C-alpha cells in the first residue's frame, strides 16, 4: 500500500476554512509530520508516519474525515492489529500517537468534540507493558566486534554502525545518518539530538576514528558516515531504508554470536546504558551521556537491570547461610 502524500503543508486556517467534513485523517497527520520535520523533530515525525501508515493499511487505503473517527472505529483498528499479531506495546504505541494527534486537532479547532477524547480511547489499551530484554552484555559486544565476517561488506557495515553507536554512548541511527564532517573537530564530535534538541559533545576515541576513516571515501557530500549514500533524493527515505537493511543484517550477526534476543541497532543504546550501570556509573551521568531529558527516562532503560542486581544481591545474601 502506497500512501498519497499531500505534497504541501496545509495551514490550520485552511482546515478551518474547509470545515470538519473536509479534514481527513491522512491530510491532518501528514501536515503534522511536515510540521515536525520542519522543526527538526525527525524522530517524532517518524512515529506519526508509522502510525499513519498502519492506520491507512487497516483502512485499505481509504481515507476518512477526522470527524468520523469514533470509539468503535478505534476498537476495530485495535482488533485488526491483534489479528495481525502486533504485540500489545506496539498497538498501544499506535493508539497513543493517534490520540495525541486527535487532541491536537481538537486544540487547533479542526474538529469539535461531542465527547471527551479519553472516552474515544477508553476501550483500547494505551499502557506500556514490560518489554523484552533489549541490552546485551559486554562479552557479547566484544564477540560482535571481533567477529570474522569473511569480507561480507553488508554484514561489516551493519556491525560497524552498531559498534559506532555503542562507542558514541548509544547514538541513535538518525543522528548518525546526518553527522557532517563539520561535527568533528578538535578531537570531539558535536551534534544535536534530533529527538530532544539536546546538544552533545563526545570525545572521539580511536575506535570511532577507525570506523570513520574506513568509510571516508564512501561518503557523499560532506557526511561523516555513508548512511545517506547518494546525492539528492529523499534523504529520510534513504535513511529509513538503510536502517532496515542494517537491522536485517544484525539478525544474521546475532545468530553468529549465539544471541537469543532480537538484535537491532537500538540494542546498542540500551547496552551502553546497561553496561555503564553495571560498572557503577551513576544514573545521572548515564542520563547526561545519553542525552536524556530526564533521569526518569534513563530509569526506564535500566528497570530490568535494577531487578537483576537485586536478585544477585539476594543470591549473595542467601549463599552466606
DRENDREN-682643 format. One record per residue (C-alpha): residue number from 1; residue in three letters; x, y, z. Coordinates in Angstrom, 3 decimals. Example, Ala and Ser with C-alpha at 12.3 -4.5 7.8 and 13.67 -1.06 7.14 Angstrom:
2
(1,ala,(12.300,-4.500,7.800))
(2,ser,(13.670,-1.060,7.140))
//
This chain:
321
(1,unk,(0.000,0.000,0.000))
(2,unk,(1.416,3.361,-1.005))
(3,unk,(0.153,6.405,0.806))
(4,unk,(-0.627,9.552,-1.097))
(5,unk,(1.481,12.470,0.007))
(6,unk,(-0.259,15.838,0.173))
(7,unk,(2.944,17.479,-1.006))
(8,unk,(2.415,20.847,0.678))
(9,unk,(1.932,21.975,4.222))
(10,unk,(-1.679,22.763,4.969))
(11,unk,(-2.125,25.581,7.498))
(12,unk,(-4.685,25.371,10.276))
(13,unk,(-6.578,28.251,8.662))
(14,unk,(-7.122,26.004,5.647))
(15,unk,(-8.602,23.348,7.910))
(16,unk,(-10.924,25.907,9.468))
(17,unk,(-11.971,27.081,6.023))
(18,unk,(-12.833,23.567,4.900))
(19,unk,(-14.854,22.790,7.981))
(20,unk,(-14.901,19.494,9.840))
(21,unk,(-16.172,17.334,6.965))
(22,unk,(-13.305,18.441,4.724))
(23,unk,(-10.402,17.459,7.026))
(24,unk,(-9.283,13.857,6.770))
(25,unk,(-7.059,11.729,8.982))
(26,unk,(-4.493,11.477,6.181))
(27,unk,(-4.422,15.216,5.497))
(28,unk,(-4.108,16.231,9.118))
(29,unk,(-1.442,13.702,10.119))
(30,unk,(0.625,14.375,7.002))
(31,unk,(0.549,18.056,7.893))
(32,unk,(1.672,17.246,11.436))
(33,unk,(4.550,15.166,10.025))
(34,unk,(5.619,18.024,7.730))
(35,unk,(5.439,20.432,10.654))
(36,unk,(7.615,18.202,12.858))
(37,unk,(10.176,17.696,10.109))
(38,unk,(10.354,21.466,9.603))
(39,unk,(11.013,21.852,13.343))
(40,unk,(13.778,19.247,13.220))
(41,unk,(11.722,16.747,15.227))
(42,unk,(12.520,13.942,12.804))
(43,unk,(12.097,11.012,15.177))
(44,unk,(8.710,12.267,16.359))
(45,unk,(7.631,12.709,12.754))
(46,unk,(8.635,9.118,12.092))
(47,unk,(6.374,7.855,14.878))
(48,unk,(3.442,9.690,13.293))
(49,unk,(4.384,8.344,9.864))
(50,unk,(4.471,4.765,11.197))
(51,unk,(1.090,5.211,12.881))
(52,unk,(-0.484,6.782,9.815))
(53,unk,(0.839,4.025,7.561))
(54,unk,(-0.533,1.355,9.914))
(55,unk,(-3.917,3.046,10.198))
(56,unk,(-4.238,3.531,6.429))
(57,unk,(-3.317,-0.133,5.883))
(58,unk,(-6.143,-1.039,8.272))
(59,unk,(-8.425,1.220,6.229))
(60,unk,(-7.178,-0.422,2.999))
(61,unk,(-6.063,2.969,1.750))
(62,unk,(-9.492,4.576,2.173))
(63,unk,(-9.199,7.918,3.926))
(64,unk,(-11.848,9.238,6.326))
(65,unk,(-12.818,12.588,7.872))
(66,unk,(-11.411,13.235,11.310))
(67,unk,(-14.935,13.994,12.462))
(68,unk,(-15.923,10.411,11.557))
(69,unk,(-13.297,8.845,13.826))
(70,unk,(-15.236,7.101,16.594))
(71,unk,(-14.540,4.825,19.556))
(72,unk,(-15.954,1.926,17.537))
(73,unk,(-13.564,2.582,14.642))
(74,unk,(-10.615,2.760,17.024))
(75,unk,(-11.652,-0.545,18.636))
(76,unk,(-11.868,-2.145,15.189))
(77,unk,(-8.378,-0.852,14.466))
(78,unk,(-7.051,-2.431,17.672))
(79,unk,(-8.769,-5.706,16.791))
(80,unk,(-7.163,-5.610,13.357))
(81,unk,(-3.721,-5.132,14.934))
(82,unk,(-4.322,-8.023,17.335))
(83,unk,(-5.322,-10.353,14.495))
(84,unk,(-2.160,-9.359,12.626))
(85,unk,(-0.080,-10.490,15.590))
(86,unk,(1.067,-6.990,16.532))
(87,unk,(2.372,-7.042,20.106))
(88,unk,(0.440,-5.103,22.729))
(89,unk,(3.104,-2.441,23.259))
(90,unk,(3.210,-1.646,19.536))
(91,unk,(-0.578,-1.485,19.352))
(92,unk,(-0.595,0.790,22.399))
(93,unk,(2.035,2.978,20.747))
(94,unk,(-0.194,3.476,17.689))
(95,unk,(-3.180,4.260,19.903))
(96,unk,(-1.272,6.854,21.901))
(97,unk,(0.011,8.594,18.774))
(98,unk,(-3.470,8.607,17.257))
(99,unk,(-4.899,10.001,20.498))
(100,unk,(-2.274,12.759,20.622))
(101,unk,(-2.941,13.712,17.011))
(102,unk,(-6.674,13.869,17.673))
(103,unk,(-6.095,16.007,20.769))
(104,unk,(-4.026,18.404,18.662))
(105,unk,(-6.798,18.578,16.078))
(106,unk,(-9.263,19.467,18.821))
(107,unk,(-6.922,22.116,20.276))
(108,unk,(-6.482,23.686,16.827))
(109,unk,(-10.220,23.760,16.181))
(110,unk,(-10.014,21.254,13.342))
(111,unk,(-12.713,19.090,14.929))
(112,unk,(-15.300,19.753,17.619))
(113,unk,(-15.718,17.218,20.385))
(114,unk,(-19.093,15.736,21.150))
(115,unk,(-17.497,13.690,23.940))
(116,unk,(-14.071,13.709,25.674))
(117,unk,(-11.160,12.242,23.711))
(118,unk,(-10.462,9.925,26.641))
(119,unk,(-13.841,8.253,26.114))
(120,unk,(-12.927,7.515,22.483))
(121,unk,(-9.892,5.518,23.624))
(122,unk,(-11.202,4.105,26.904))
(123,unk,(-11.796,0.598,25.492))
(124,unk,(-8.380,0.185,23.846))
(125,unk,(-5.057,-0.469,25.539))
(126,unk,(-2.793,2.583,25.845))
(127,unk,(-0.465,1.387,28.611))
(128,unk,(3.110,0.121,28.474))
(129,unk,(3.942,-3.497,29.222))
(130,unk,(7.346,-4.571,30.440))
(131,unk,(9.394,-5.086,27.298))
(132,unk,(11.691,-7.963,26.421))
(133,unk,(15.362,-7.576,27.179))
(134,unk,(16.940,-5.071,24.799))
(135,unk,(20.505,-4.969,26.077))
(136,unk,(23.433,-7.337,25.714))
(137,unk,(26.478,-7.860,27.908))
(138,unk,(29.969,-6.510,27.376))
(139,unk,(31.061,-10.051,26.491))
(140,unk,(28.591,-10.170,23.586))
(141,unk,(29.643,-6.689,22.474))
(142,unk,(33.229,-7.957,22.284))
(143,unk,(32.126,-11.032,20.343))
(144,unk,(30.342,-8.854,17.791))
(145,unk,(33.352,-6.538,17.481))
(146,unk,(35.783,-9.428,16.932))
(147,unk,(33.515,-11.490,14.671))
(148,unk,(35.148,-12.674,11.438))
(149,unk,(32.642,-11.699,8.747))
(150,unk,(34.753,-13.063,5.873))
(151,unk,(34.715,-9.798,3.940))
(152,unk,(30.906,-9.641,3.723))
(153,unk,(30.506,-5.890,3.142))
(154,unk,(26.872,-5.695,4.230))
(155,unk,(27.495,-7.538,7.485))
(156,unk,(30.628,-5.495,8.136))
(157,unk,(28.760,-2.239,7.559))
(158,unk,(25.912,-3.287,9.900))
(159,unk,(28.425,-4.346,12.569))
(160,unk,(30.387,-1.096,12.220))
(161,unk,(27.295,1.086,12.526))
(162,unk,(26.182,-0.918,15.565))
(163,unk,(29.578,-0.575,17.230))
(164,unk,(29.834,3.138,16.324))
(165,unk,(26.516,3.729,18.079))
(166,unk,(27.803,1.922,21.158))
(167,unk,(31.097,3.854,21.124))
(168,unk,(29.076,7.080,20.866))
(169,unk,(27.171,6.357,24.083))
(170,unk,(24.242,4.781,22.268))
(171,unk,(23.866,7.343,19.492))
(172,unk,(20.651,6.887,17.513))
(173,unk,(20.807,5.848,13.871))
(174,unk,(19.099,9.013,12.671))
(175,unk,(21.676,11.181,14.446))
(176,unk,(24.482,9.070,12.966))
(177,unk,(22.965,9.353,9.491))
(178,unk,(23.084,13.142,9.473))
(179,unk,(26.504,13.671,11.034))
(180,unk,(28.597,16.026,8.902))
(181,unk,(32.351,16.482,8.788))
(182,unk,(31.880,19.830,10.482))
(183,unk,(30.574,17.925,13.524))
(184,unk,(34.076,16.517,14.059))
(185,unk,(36.808,18.854,15.207))
(186,unk,(39.397,19.239,17.900))
(187,unk,(39.150,15.574,18.751))
(188,unk,(35.448,15.739,19.647))
(189,unk,(32.134,15.131,17.892))
(190,unk,(29.443,17.723,18.499))
(191,unk,(25.857,17.015,17.494))
(192,unk,(22.298,17.908,18.381))
(193,unk,(19.892,15.076,19.163))
(194,unk,(17.035,15.223,16.705))
(195,unk,(14.635,13.755,19.240))
(196,unk,(15.230,16.177,22.119))
(197,unk,(17.267,19.019,20.649))
(198,unk,(19.961,18.480,23.278))
(199,unk,(23.496,19.394,22.259))
(200,unk,(26.040,16.654,22.985))
(201,unk,(29.838,16.631,22.938))
(202,unk,(31.663,13.291,22.754))
(203,unk,(35.405,12.729,22.825))
(204,unk,(36.304,10.929,19.595))
(205,unk,(38.224,7.834,20.706))
(206,unk,(40.388,5.623,18.493))
(207,unk,(37.644,3.018,17.709))
(208,unk,(35.403,5.806,16.395))
(209,unk,(38.198,7.269,14.245))
(210,unk,(38.874,3.801,12.864))
(211,unk,(35.287,3.420,11.601))
(212,unk,(35.119,6.985,10.277))
(213,unk,(38.363,6.526,8.356))
(214,unk,(37.276,3.136,6.972))
(215,unk,(34.305,4.727,5.224))
(216,unk,(35.760,8.170,4.484))
(217,unk,(35.962,7.605,0.736))
(218,unk,(32.463,6.101,0.596))
(219,unk,(30.733,9.200,1.945))
(220,unk,(28.823,11.514,-0.375))
(221,unk,(28.714,15.279,0.045))
(222,unk,(30.200,16.032,3.480))
(223,unk,(28.570,13.273,5.536))
(224,unk,(30.757,11.689,8.188))
(225,unk,(29.305,8.194,7.643))
(226,unk,(27.977,6.603,4.417))
(227,unk,(24.413,6.074,5.635))
(228,unk,(22.980,8.684,3.261))
(229,unk,(24.808,7.050,0.367))
(230,unk,(23.640,9.023,-2.648))
(231,unk,(23.300,12.682,-3.529))
(232,unk,(19.876,14.262,-3.828))
(233,unk,(16.585,12.408,-3.435))
(234,unk,(14.506,11.925,-0.309))
(235,unk,(17.148,11.673,2.420))
(236,unk,(14.617,10.496,5.003))
(237,unk,(13.522,7.635,2.748))
(238,unk,(17.176,6.722,2.210))
(239,unk,(17.835,6.802,5.959))
(240,unk,(14.810,4.599,6.741))
(241,unk,(15.792,2.071,4.083))
(242,unk,(19.382,1.896,5.348))
(243,unk,(18.144,1.299,8.892))
(244,unk,(16.003,-1.600,7.681))
(245,unk,(18.976,-3.107,5.853))
(246,unk,(21.239,-2.740,8.900))
(247,unk,(18.671,-4.336,11.218))
(248,unk,(18.206,-7.207,8.768))
(249,unk,(21.950,-7.856,8.755))
(250,unk,(22.150,-7.625,12.545))
(251,unk,(19.788,-10.606,12.777))
(252,unk,(22.420,-12.713,10.993))
(253,unk,(25.115,-11.356,13.287))
(254,unk,(23.022,-12.295,16.324))
(255,unk,(22.846,-15.885,15.106))
(256,unk,(26.581,-15.948,14.514))
(257,unk,(27.408,-14.981,18.111))
(258,unk,(24.636,-17.081,19.664))
(259,unk,(22.391,-14.274,20.885))
(260,unk,(18.892,-15.324,21.914))
(261,unk,(17.322,-11.837,21.735))
(262,unk,(16.391,-9.803,18.647))
(263,unk,(19.438,-7.710,17.727))
(264,unk,(18.669,-4.302,16.241))
(265,unk,(20.646,-1.098,16.030))
(266,unk,(18.714,0.239,19.032))
(267,unk,(20.146,-2.522,21.241))
(268,unk,(23.477,-0.668,21.178))
(269,unk,(21.863,2.224,23.040))
(270,unk,(20.321,0.026,25.724))
(271,unk,(23.553,-1.935,26.024))
(272,unk,(25.675,1.147,26.634))
(273,unk,(23.354,2.247,29.448))
(274,unk,(23.210,-1.237,30.965))
(275,unk,(26.960,-1.848,30.844))
(276,unk,(27.619,1.605,32.277))
(277,unk,(25.286,0.863,35.180))
(278,unk,(26.948,-2.495,35.845))
(279,unk,(30.199,-0.548,36.120))
(280,unk,(28.573,1.518,38.900))
(281,unk,(28.431,4.723,36.865))
(282,unk,(25.762,6.975,38.475))
(283,unk,(22.407,7.133,36.727))
(284,unk,(22.710,10.915,36.485))
(285,unk,(25.941,10.527,34.476))
(286,unk,(24.402,7.865,32.223))
(287,unk,(21.386,10.101,31.638))
(288,unk,(23.581,13.048,30.664))
(289,unk,(25.732,10.844,28.458))
(290,unk,(22.722,9.538,26.518))
(291,unk,(21.161,12.956,26.093))
(292,unk,(18.011,12.086,28.007))
(293,unk,(15.827,14.982,29.053))
(294,unk,(15.258,13.405,32.478))
(295,unk,(16.665,10.706,34.734))
(296,unk,(13.214,9.067,34.673))
(297,unk,(13.757,8.195,31.003))
(298,unk,(17.092,6.575,31.827))
(299,unk,(15.496,4.574,34.625))
(300,unk,(13.104,3.022,32.095))
(301,unk,(16.170,1.743,30.198))
(302,unk,(17.631,0.347,33.393))
(303,unk,(14.489,-1.086,35.013))
(304,unk,(15.280,-4.682,34.101))
(305,unk,(18.923,-4.241,35.097))
(306,unk,(17.948,-2.936,38.534))
(307,unk,(15.810,-6.032,39.100))
(308,unk,(18.670,-8.338,38.149))
(309,unk,(21.010,-6.519,40.520))
(310,unk,(18.530,-7.008,43.351))
(311,unk,(18.233,-10.709,42.519))
(312,unk,(22.031,-11.022,42.522))
(313,unk,(22.236,-9.257,45.878))
(314,unk,(19.647,-11.621,47.324))
(315,unk,(21.558,-14.620,45.947))
(316,unk,(24.763,-13.350,47.568))
(317,unk,(22.984,-12.951,50.905))
(318,unk,(21.397,-16.414,50.819))
(319,unk,(24.704,-18.016,49.824))
(320,unk,(26.094,-16.989,53.212))
(321,unk,(23.732,-19.328,55.071))
//
